[in-house]
Amino acid sequence: MSFQTHRSPRNAGFDSVRILLVEDEARVRNVMKEVLEMQGFLVVECETAEQALLQSTASLSRFDVLLTDAMLPGKTGRQLARDLRQRIPALKTILVSGYGEAQALLGAEKNDKVSYLPKPFSASSLVAAVQRVTENAGTLSAKRANPSTSPQDEL
């Protein structure tokens, strides 16, 4: 699998935000990547936690946000976040899951570097979740764009 980074000129306010997207379902990963890139975010996608760890080591730039499925083969999203924070202490994490929502949410509320996005979610909810964690971290510029996606477009 190759790692790809894409930059969209659509919303330049987001072009400095680097997202490491980790999702084992290709269809879901592709849609999430496309939605985020359409908003101007820089997205590097990985299928597994191992690939994400390799990408974080190989990447010349640091990531701002880890957007990961909570349940990955061989490692949880929370474990991946912990491992990546050893290299990138300021990394914000968004756990995405349809499993054990109450459990994941409880853990997310206890840690300001972890947010939770339950499945299914809309494209606008995905963008809003990333905006929220990056705004809290001061990553976004003052110029913001509004998502042009419909809440009915569930991923």
Secondary structure, 3 states (H helix, E strand, C coil): CCCCEECCCCCHHHCCCEEEEECCCHHHHHHHHHHHHHCCCEEEEECCHHHHHHHHHHCCCCCCEEEEECEECCEEHHHHHHHHHCCCCCCEEEEEECCCHHHHHHHHHCCCCEEEEECCCEHHHHHHHHHHHHHHCCCCCCCCCCCCCCCCCEC
